[in-house]
Amino acid sequence: MIGIIAAMSLEMGHLRTHMNNPVSETISGISFVRGRIGQQEVVTAVCGIGKVFAALCAQTMILRYAPSCIINTGVAGTLTSELSIGHLAVSSCVVQHDMDTSAIGDPVGLISGINVIEIPADKTLISRLCDCANALQIPTLTGCIASGDQFVANPGRKTYIADTFSAIACEMEGAAIGQVCYVNHIPFCVLRAISDSADGSSHMDYPVFSKMAADQSVRLLLAYLNE
């Protein structure tokens, strides 16, 4: 079974229309929908926005459904000129850009307890998602995806995250899901379609392009699940 988590219904709704024999269950306020897409058994969830909701969802999914892997899908802001709106970012690793205990001597981004900054995504998932993107001729870049409890819409913050973590995209859930998967030894990958520029124009980009970007991510997931 493959687990798929999105933060918002906008990012999940179209995928669920392709599910056969869906069965819903609500746990801790999160609706989990289990079914099949093609020949693949899946469990999907809309976790809510932010790292706490994302972690709650991922841990519950693992304990209740025992997925073989988890993919976090949705939209993100670009941190590089190589990714434009509608392009796809696939995580090589994830970081939490708002994790900062540097005042006591730690490197910025270090996650206490597991003592890592970059949490590596699963290489097989990366390869398969990128192969599907190439087959669909969707421009895709693999690299570090940064998460934090902040909608990045400031050029200075955008530059800081890109420079500090060599990140290609930023969003609000992926690294929390990655941390939960890491401690539970579950393969994961973050797949994000670019919806905005993560700078001063983000408030204009996002409402216009978020639905289009989310559909692009779902298009790739459907190709992956129907392989």
Sequence and secondary structure as in RCSB ss.txt:
>XXXX:A:sequence
MIGIIAAMSLEMGHLRTHMNNPVSETISGISFVRGRIGQQEVVTAVCGIGKVFAALCAQTMILRYAPSCIINTGV
AGTLTSELSIGHLAVSSCVVQHDMDTSAIGDPVGLISGINVIEIPADKTLISRLCDCANALQIPTLTGCIASGDQ
FVANPGRKTYIADTFSAIACEMEGAAIGQVCYVNHIPFCVLRAISDSADGSSHMDYPVFSKMAADQSVRLLLAYL
NE
>XXXX:A:secstr
 EEEEESSHHHHHHHHTT EEEEEEEETTEEEEEEEETTEEEEEEE  SSHHHHHHHHHHHHHHH  SEEEEEEE
EEE STT  TT EEEEEEEEETT   GGGT  TT BTTTTBS EE  HHHHHHHHHHHHHHT  EEEEEEEE SS
    HHHHHHHHHHH EEEEESSHHHHHHHHHHHT  EEEEEEEEE SSTTHHHHHHHHHHHHHHHHHHHHHHHH
T 
